[in-house]
């Protein structure tokens, strides 16, 4: 009796799968891998497509003092004294034929000082929604400190 090895057939991935699991790649396995790949790519696309805004505010000495830096590239609240607030607006325009579900998250040291007037909402096709971000500087804020962070706006297409 001759003991010869028959080489495995199929793709490189199928051979790898069989060498790792000890069983051949089935149709069910292929479908599961395909579905997981599509889900991963969708999540990856949503993460890359997120709008990212720098957010910052500088705490200054004084009472009721406000110095504003107008820009549309960041949520820059300028210079604020303790006990004051400022508002910045972001427009979310849906120029597609599918509705979006919008989620926003704030990070960094400014996140505790900032609030938005709406979150977790739907934007219909060809609709523009305005979201106000308000930063309030509490009496306990450090003078001459710059509070920084980012705001991430995720737009998830709804089917």
C-alpha positions in Angstrom: 0.0 0.0 0.0 1.4 3.3 -1.1 0.9 6.3 1.2 0.8 9.3 -1.1 -0.4 12.8 -0.3 -3.0 14.3 -2.6 -2.7 18.0 -2.8 -5.7 20.1 -1.7 -7.6 21.9 -4.4 -9.2 25.2 -4.4 -8.2 28.7 -3.6 -5.3 29.7 -1.3 -7.9 30.8 1.3 -9.7 27.5 1.1 -6.5 25.6 1.6 -5.6 27.9 4.6 -9.1 27.4 6.1 -8.8 23.6 5.8 -5.3 23.6 7.3 -6.5 25.7 10.3 -9.9 24.1 11.0 -9.3 20.5 9.7 -12.5 20.7 7.5 -13.1 22.0 4.0 -14.7 25.3 3.4 -18.5 24.8 2.9 -21.1 26.9 1.1 -22.4 28.0 4.5 -18.9 29.2 5.6 -18.5 31.1 2.3 -21.9 32.9 2.8 -21.0 33.8 6.4 -17.6 35.1 5.4 -19.2 37.2 2.6 -21.9 38.7 4.9 -19.3 39.5 7.5 -17.1 41.2 4.9 -20.0 43.3 3.6 -20.9 44.4 7.2 -17.3 45.2 7.9 -16.9 47.3 4.8 -20.2 49.2 5.5 -19.0 50.0 9.1 -15.6 51.0 7.7 -17.2 53.3 5.1 -19.4 55.0 7.7 -16.4 55.6 10.0 -14.3 57.1 7.2 -17.2 59.2 6.0 -17.8 60.8 9.4 -17.5 64.6 9.6 -14.9 65.6 12.1 -14.9 69.0 13.7 -12.2 70.4 16.0 -13.8 72.0 19.0 -12.1 74.5 21.3 -12.7 77.3 23.8 -10.2 79.4 25.8 -11.1 80.6 29.3 -10.1 84.2 29.9 -10.1 86.5 32.9 -13.0 88.9 33.4 -16.7 89.0 33.7 -18.9 88.5 30.7 -16.0 88.8 28.3 -16.4 87.1 24.9 -14.0 86.9 22.0 -15.4 85.1 19.0 -13.4 83.5 16.2 -15.8 83.0 13.3 -14.9 79.9 11.2 -16.8 77.2 9.4 -14.0 74.7 9.6 -14.1 74.1 13.4 -16.4 74.6 16.4 -14.2 77.4 17.7 -16.0 79.1 20.6 -13.3 81.7 20.9 -12.4 83.3 24.3 -15.0 83.1 27.0 -14.9 84.2 30.6 -16.3 82.1 33.4 -20.1 82.0 33.5 -20.5 82.8 29.8 -21.6 80.7 26.8 -21.4 80.7 23.1 -23.3 78.9 20.3 -22.0 77.5 17.0 -24.1 75.9 14.3 -23.5 72.9 12.1 -25.6 72.3 9.0 -26.2 68.7 8.0 -27.3 68.4 4.4 -28.5 65.2 2.9 -28.0 65.5 -0.9 -28.7 61.8 -1.6 -31.9 59.9 -2.4 -31.7 57.9 0.9 -32.5 59.1 4.4 -29.7 59.3 6.9 -29.6 58.5 10.6 -27.3 60.9 12.3 -25.3 60.3 15.5 -22.9 62.8 17.1 -20.2 62.2 19.7 -18.0 64.8 21.5 -14.5 63.9 22.8 -11.7 65.6 24.7 -11.7 68.1 27.5 -14.4 70.3 25.9 -16.9 67.5 25.8 -18.1 68.2 29.4 -18.7 71.8 28.6 -20.5 71.4 25.3 -24.1 70.3 24.5 -26.0 70.0 21.2 -29.7 70.6 20.8 -30.4 67.4 19.0 -28.7 64.0 18.5 -29.7 60.6 17.1 -32.1 61.8 14.4 -33.2 61.2 10.9 -32.4 63.5 7.9 -34.7 62.9 4.9 -33.4 63.1 1.3 -32.8 66.6 0.1 -33.2 68.0 3.6 -30.9 70.2 5.6 -30.9 70.1 9.4 -29.2 72.7 11.7 -27.7 71.6 14.9 -26.7 74.1 17.6 -23.7 73.4 19.8 -23.5 75.4 23.0 -20.5 75.7 25.2 -20.9 77.0 28.8 -17.8 77.9 30.8 -18.5 77.1 34.5 -17.1 79.1 37.4 -14.7 76.3 38.2 -12.9 76.5 34.8 -9.2 77.3 34.8 -8.2 80.7 33.5 -6.0 80.7 30.4 -6.8 77.0 29.7 -7.8 75.9 26.3 -10.4 73.2 26.3 -10.1 71.1 23.1 -11.7 68.1 21.6 -13.5 66.8 18.5 -17.1 66.3 17.4 -17.8 63.3 15.2 -20.9 63.4 13.0 -21.8 59.9 11.7 -24.3 59.7 8.8 -25.7 56.2 8.4 -27.7 55.6 5.2 -31.1 54.0 6.0 -32.5 51.5 3.5 
